């Protein structure tokens, strides 16, 4: 399977293996045999189609053709290889005031997310969170939800399952002036690396869908609050394993930490 035209892989130092191409000697892909998220750019044709079907899509009064969809500011656009889901992170000066602080909303904004594929939305969100934590360590994540435009009886349920929460004061959910609900995922603490007492010959992460990640000669590990693992192998390469695995297998004589 080839990656989508114009997209790059998710940044693994050894590259991402595919169903047809095995991982490099001594390492493996960053998450799956075929990663869920690929980096793309504002204006990606497939993402634009998904955006047009999203309830938040801005409609120009003069009916002009839309070419971009992210809005101003620094933006990071993610898409699946087949283009059936997309996710936009955006860092910008937000005019919305955080009622708790009296200041503008801070952090990285999920400006748009739509999933028309079969992968659980909560899993895609967790993986997008891990990417954002790598690019903007220590930053809060937040988004806005129009509960009148979503089908779920519990707006933002996929975000809740990805460990996000409603922004509240007491039991009251906070909203924007236009009535949108605000959800957030608190900033993850920068994890500290642990030097293993003995190098692990092999570390295998197994996921619910049967895929796995194999890392050889593991020397250092850092575990974030979200469950994301940062792993360094003997050759100095760094690997990020987002939360979502359900089993870890170790090839080492004794417990390493």
VOPAGU-2260 file (C-alpha; in pm, 1 decimal, decimal comma):
REM VOPAGU-2260
SITE   aa  ch    i         X         Y         Z
SITE  UNK   A    0       0,0       0,0       0,0
SITE  UNK   A    1     143,5     336,5     -95,5
SITE  UNK   A    2     100,2     642,8     122,1
SITE  UNK   A    3    -139,9     907,1     -13,9
SITE  UNK   A    4       4,2    1144,4    -270,5
SITE  UNK   A    5     140,8    1457,6    -105,3
SITE  UNK   A    6     146,2    1307,8     245,3
SITE  UNK   A    7     437,4    1212,7     467,3
SITE  UNK   A    8     446,0     945,9     732,4
SITE  UNK   A    9     399,7    1016,2    1100,7
SITE  UNK   A   10     764,2    1082,0    1176,9
SITE  UNK   A   11     913,5     756,0    1295,6
SITE  UNK   A   12    1291,1     780,3    1273,7
SITE  UNK   A   13    1297,4     445,9    1093,9
SITE  UNK   A   14     997,5     500,3     873,5
SITE  UNK   A   15     661,3     325,6     884,1
SITE  UNK   A   16     632,6     -30,1     762,8
SITE  UNK   A   17     340,3    -127,0     542,5
SITE  UNK   A   18     168,0    -454,4     471,2
SITE  UNK   A   19     409,7    -503,7     183,0
SITE  UNK   A   20     724,6    -354,3     333,5
SITE  UNK   A   21     870,9    -492,3     660,2
SITE  UNK   A   22    1009,8    -266,6     928,3
SITE  UNK   A   23    1383,2    -182,4     918,6
SITE  UNK   A   24    1631,4    -416,2    1086,7
SITE  UNK   A   25    1640,7    -352,9    1460,6
SITE  UNK   A   26    1324,8    -145,4    1467,8
SITE  UNK   A   27     969,4    -119,1    1356,1
SITE  UNK   A   28     698,4     122,2    1250,4
SITE  UNK   A   29     584,3     390,5    1494,8
SITE  UNK   A   30     243,6     244,9    1571,0
SITE  UNK   A   31      77,8      10,1    1321,8
SITE  UNK   A   32     167,5    -185,6    1013,0
SITE  UNK   A   33     -24,3      92,0     840,1
SITE  UNK   A   34     -46,5     404,7    1060,5
SITE  UNK   A   35    -386,4     562,3    1102,4
SITE  UNK   A   36    -271,7     923,3    1067,7
SITE  UNK   A   37     -66,3    1077,3     789,8
SITE  UNK   A   38      53,9    1435,9     776,7
SITE  UNK   A   39     -99,4    1644,8     501,8
SITE  UNK   A   40    -174,7    2011,9     439,3
SITE  UNK   A   41    -461,0    2259,3     447,9
SITE  UNK   A   42    -656,0    2219,4     125,7
SITE  UNK   A   43    -607,0    1843,0      91,4
SITE  UNK   A   44    -885,8    1739,9    -149,2
SITE  UNK   A   45   -1006,7    1438,7      51,0
SITE  UNK   A   46   -1003,8    1634,9     377,1
SITE  UNK   A   47   -1187,5    1919,3     208,8
SITE  UNK   A   48   -1465,1    1679,5     106,9
SITE  UNK   A   49   -1494,6    1557,7     466,6
SITE  UNK   A   50   -1491,2    1913,9     596,7
SITE  UNK   A   51   -1775,2    2012,3     364,3
SITE  UNK   A   52   -1984,2    1737,1     526,0
SITE  UNK   A   53   -1898,2    1850,0     879,3
SITE  UNK   A   54   -2162,3    2053,8    1060,9
SITE  UNK   A   55   -1910,1    2325,6    1144,2
SITE  UNK   A   56   -1816,5    2394,5     780,8
SITE  UNK   A   57   -1819,2    2770,4     723,5
SITE  UNK   A   58   -2046,3    2884,2     443,0
SITE  UNK   A   59   -1935,4    3185,9     239,4
SITE  UNK   A   60   -2214,0    3438,5     185,8
SITE  UNK   A   61   -2103,0    3501,2    -171,6
SITE  UNK   A   62   -2091,2    3128,7    -254,5
SITE  UNK   A   63   -1722,0    3129,1    -345,2
SITE  UNK   A   64   -1538,1    2799,1    -389,5
SITE  UNK   A   65   -1355,7    2686,6     -78,7
SITE  UNK   A   66    -991,4    2588,9    -117,6
SITE  UNK   A   67    -870,9    2589,1     245,2
SITE  UNK   A   68   -1050,9    2479,5     559,9
SITE  UNK   A   69    -829,5    2523,9     866,7
SITE  UNK   A   70    -836,5    2896,0     932,8
SITE  UNK   A   71    -543,0    3122,7    1026,0
SITE  UNK   A   72    -267,2    3037,2    1270,7
SITE  UNK   A   73     -26,7    2743,9    1297,1
SITE  UNK   A   74    -207,6    2427,1    1186,0
SITE  UNK   A   75    -138,0    2056,9    1167,9
SITE  UNK   A   76    -362,4    1850,6     938,6
SITE  UNK   A   77    -390,1    1472,8     974,0
SITE  UNK   A   78    -573,4    1227,9     748,1
SITE  UNK   A   79    -609,5     853,3     712,3
SITE  UNK   A   80    -447,7     687,2     411,5
SITE  UNK   A   81    -782,9     636,6     235,6
SITE  UNK   A   82    -911,3     980,9     329,2
SITE  UNK   A   83   -1208,3     859,2     534,3
SITE  UNK   A   84   -1112,4    1062,7     842,2
SITE  UNK   A   85    -928,3    1386,8     911,7
SITE  UNK   A   86    -822,1    1586,9    1215,1
SITE  UNK   A   87    -700,0    1946,8    1243,5
SITE  UNK   A   88    -488,7    2086,4    1526,4
SITE  UNK   A   89    -465,9    2463,3    1531,2
SITE  UNK   A   90    -268,4    2702,4    1753,1
SITE  UNK   A   91    -395,6    3057,8    1725,1
SITE  UNK   A   92    -507,1    3362,6    1924,8
SITE  UNK   A   93    -854,8    3253,7    2035,4
SITE  UNK   A   94   -1104,1    3530,4    2114,0
SITE  UNK   A   95   -1308,7    3299,5    2338,4
SITE  UNK   A   96   -1255,3    3379,6    2707,8
SITE  UNK   A   97   -1199,9    3102,7    2961,1
SITE  UNK   A   98   -1448,2    3184,2    3236,1
SITE  UNK   A   99   -1227,4    3015,9    3493,7
SITE  UNK   A  100    -930,9    3247,3    3434,4
SITE  UNK   A  101   -1073,3    3553,5    3260,4
SITE  UNK   A  102    -808,0    3500,9    2990,8
SITE  UNK   A  103    -826,6    3378,2    2632,5
SITE  UNK   A  104    -853,7    3005,1    2576,0
SITE  UNK   A  105    -502,7    2859,2    2583,7
SITE  UNK   A  106    -350,6    2551,6    2428,7
SITE  UNK   A  107    -395,3    2360,2    2104,3
SITE  UNK   A  108    -739,4    2363,3    1945,4
SITE  UNK   A  109    -901,2    2069,5    1768,7
SITE  UNK   A  110   -1052,6    2281,3    1492,0
SITE  UNK   A  111   -1217,0    1994,5    1303,6
SITE  UNK   A  112   -1249,2    1617,8    1324,0
SITE  UNK   A  113   -1460,2    1386,5    1112,0
SITE  UNK   A  114   -1445,4    1008,7    1091,5
SITE  UNK   A  115   -1634,3     818,0     823,0
SITE  UNK   A  116   -1421,9     505,1     857,9
SITE  UNK   A  117   -1436,4     195,5    1077,3
SITE  UNK   A  118   -1162,5     282,5    1328,4
SITE  UNK   A  119   -1305,4     399,9    1659,4
SITE  UNK   A  120   -1314,0     779,4    1679,1
SITE  UNK   A  121   -1181,4     767,0    2035,2
SITE  UNK   A  122    -876,4     576,2    1914,0
SITE  UNK   A  123    -810,0     828,8    1638,6
SITE  UNK   A  124    -840,0    1109,4    1893,5
SITE  UNK   A  125    -592,7     940,2    2128,2
SITE  UNK   A  126    -344,4     904,1    1844,0
SITE  UNK   A  127    -394,4    1267,7    1743,3
SITE  UNK   A  128    -337,2    1366,1    2107,1
SITE  UNK   A  129      -8,6    1176,4    2109,4
SITE  UNK   A  130     108,4    1357,4    1796,3
SITE  UNK   A  131      13,6    1695,4    1945,5
SITE  UNK   A  132     190,4    1609,7    2272,5
SITE  UNK   A  133     506,2    1538,9    2074,5
SITE  UNK   A  134     489,8    1864,6    1877,6
SITE  UNK   A  135     360,3    2086,9    2160,9
SITE  UNK   A  136     468,0    1917,2    2486,0
SITE  UNK   A  137     293,5    2041,6    2798,1
SITE  UNK   A  138       5,0    2212,1    2612,9
SITE  UNK   A  139    -365,0    2176,4    2692,3
SITE  UNK   A  140    -592,3    2041,3    2416,1
SITE  UNK   A  141    -943,3    2181,4    2370,3
SITE  UNK   A  142   -1233,7    2190,4    2127,4
SITE  UNK   A  143   -1586,3    2328,6    2081,3
SITE  UNK   A  144   -1898,0    2117,1    2023,9
SITE  UNK   A  145   -2241,3    2222,9    1900,8
SITE  UNK   A  146   -2465,1    1978,4    2087,0
SITE  UNK   A  147   -2762,5    2073,5    1867,9
SITE  UNK   A  148   -2582,8    1948,1    1556,2
SITE  UNK   A  149   -2458,4    1609,8    1679,8
SITE  UNK   A  150   -2664,2    1290,4    1687,4
SITE  UNK   A  151   -2531,8    1153,3    2015,5
SITE  UNK   A  152   -2733,1    1208,2    2332,3
SITE  UNK   A  153   -2400,6    1276,1    2501,4
SITE  UNK   A  154   -2217,5    1538,4    2290,7
SITE  UNK   A  155   -1847,9    1472,3    2257,6
SITE  UNK   A  156   -1874,1    1109,1    2371,2
SITE  UNK   A  157   -1582,9    1002,7    2148,5
SITE  UNK   A  158   -1366,9    1270,1    2314,2
SITE  UNK   A  159   -1479,9    1155,3    2660,2
SITE  UNK   A  160   -1374,3     801,5    2572,3
SITE  UNK   A  161   -1034,9     945,0    2475,3
SITE  UNK   A  162   -1007,4    1090,6    2828,9
SITE  UNK   A  163   -1123,9    1443,3    2750,0
SITE  UNK   A  164   -1374,7    1617,1    2976,9
SITE  UNK   A  165   -1626,1    1900,0    2973,3
SITE  UNK   A  166   -1492,1    2231,5    3101,2
SITE  UNK   A  167   -1688,7    2308,0    3416,6
SITE  UNK   A  168   -1725,0    2547,7    3706,6
SITE  UNK   A  169   -1868,3    2329,0    3977,5
SITE  UNK   A  170   -2125,4    2110,1    3802,5
SITE  UNK   A  171   -2202,2    2368,9    3534,8
SITE  UNK   A  172   -2066,2    2303,2    3187,4
SITE  UNK   A  173   -1904,5    2612,8    3040,4
SITE  UNK   A  174   -1997,3    2738,2    2695,4
SITE  UNK   A  175   -1887,7    2996,9    2445,7
SITE  UNK   A  176   -2098,7    3309,8    2390,3
SITE  UNK   A  177   -2261,3    3132,4    2094,9
SITE  UNK   A  178   -2355,9    2836,1    2314,3
SITE  UNK   A  179   -2092,4    2581,8    2211,9
SITE  UNK   A  180   -1978,5    2331,6    2472,6
SITE  UNK   A  181   -1607,9    2340,5    2558,2
SITE  UNK   A  182   -1412,6    2019,1    2610,0
SITE  UNK   A  183   -1050,8    1980,8    2708,2
SITE  UNK   A  184    -771,1    1741,2    2781,4
SITE  UNK   A  185    -536,0    1880,0    3040,6
SITE  UNK   A  186    -172,4    1929,5    2950,8
SITE  UNK   A  187      28,6    1612,0    2993,7
SITE  UNK   A  188     328,1    1639,0    3220,4
SITE  UNK   A  189     655,9    1597,6    3040,4
SITE  UNK   A  190     750,3    1238,2    3126,0
SITE  UNK   A  191    1090,2    1159,3    3271,4
SITE  UNK   A  192    1295,9     889,6    3106,0
SITE  UNK   A  193    1396,6     584,4    3307,2
SITE  UNK   A  194    1725,8     415,2    3220,9
SITE  UNK   A  195    1653,1      43,2    3232,9
SITE  UNK   A  196    1863,0    -163,1    3472,4
SITE  UNK   A  197    1914,5    -412,9    3189,9
SITE  UNK   A  198    1846,5    -364,5    2820,4
SITE  UNK   A  199    1537,9    -546,4    2692,7
SITE  UNK   A  200    1621,8    -773,0    2398,7
SITE  UNK   A  201    1269,6    -734,2    2268,4
SITE  UNK   A  202     961,1    -532,1    2365,9
SITE  UNK   A  203     633,6    -610,3    2189,9
SITE  UNK   A  204     319,6    -394,4    2211,3
SITE  UNK   A  205       1,7    -575,5    2109,2
SITE  UNK   A  206    -321,7    -402,0    2008,0
SITE  UNK   A  207    -683,7    -511,0    2007,8
SITE  UNK   A  208    -700,1    -536,3    1628,6
SITE  UNK   A  209    -415,0    -788,9    1621,3
SITE  UNK   A  210    -138,2    -552,8    1510,9
SITE  UNK   A  211     181,3    -520,4    1708,3
SITE  UNK   A  212     492,3    -307,2    1745,9
SITE  UNK   A  213     827,1    -476,9    1806,7
SITE  UNK   A  214    1129,4    -289,1    1940,9
SITE  UNK   A  215    1472,8    -445,3    1990,4
SITE  UNK   A  216    1743,7    -350,2    2241,6
SITE  UNK   A  217    1527,8    -112,0    2447,7
SITE  UNK   A  218    1737,6     107,8    2681,1
SITE  UNK   A  219    1519,0     396,3    2804,5
SITE  UNK   A  220    1144,6     447,9    2855,2
SITE  UNK   A  221     923,0     741,2    2951,7
SITE  UNK   A  222     552,7     695,8    3029,4
SITE  UNK   A  223     315,2     994,2    3001,8
SITE  UNK   A  224      -5,8    1046,6    3200,2
SITE  UNK   A  225    -207,6     951,5    2891,7
SITE  UNK   A  226     -34,8     613,0    2865,7
SITE  UNK   A  227     181,0     707,5    2568,1
SITE  UNK   A  228     525,3     544,3    2580,3
SITE  UNK   A  229     842,6     707,8    2454,4
SITE  UNK   A  230    1104,8     443,7    2394,4
SITE  UNK   A  231    1473,9     473,5    2306,4
SITE  UNK   A  232    1663,4     179,8    2159,9
SITE  UNK   A  233    2033,0      99,4    2167,4
SITE  UNK   A  234    2097,1     260,5    1830,7
SITE  UNK   A  235    1974,3     594,4    1967,7
SITE  UNK   A  236    1645,7     592,6    1775,2
SITE  UNK   A  237    1332,1     727,4    1943,8
SITE  UNK   A  238     985,8     572,0    1916,8
SITE  UNK   A  239     641,5     691,1    2029,0
SITE  UNK   A  240     376,9     430,2    2115,3
SITE  UNK   A  241      36,4     598,4    2166,5
SITE  UNK   A  242    -206,3     461,0    2421,0
SITE  UNK   A  243    -438,0     188,6    2296,8
SITE  UNK   A  244    -221,4    -122,7    2340,0
SITE  UNK   A  245    -364,0    -394,6    2564,9
SITE  UNK   A  246     -57,0    -609,7    2627,2
SITE  UNK   A  247     322,4    -570,9    2647,9
SITE  UNK   A  248     558,5    -866,8    2606,6
SITE  UNK   A  249     918,8    -835,5    2729,9
SITE  UNK   A  250    1224,7   -1047,8    2651,7
SITE  UNK   A  251    1441,0    -979,0    2955,8
SITE  UNK   A  252    1560,3   -1198,0    3248,0
SITE  UNK   A  253    1425,5    -971,9    3526,9
SITE  UNK   A  254    1183,6    -679,4    3560,7
SITE  UNK   A  255    1348,0    -366,4    3423,0
SITE  UNK   A  256    1150,4     -97,7    3609,8
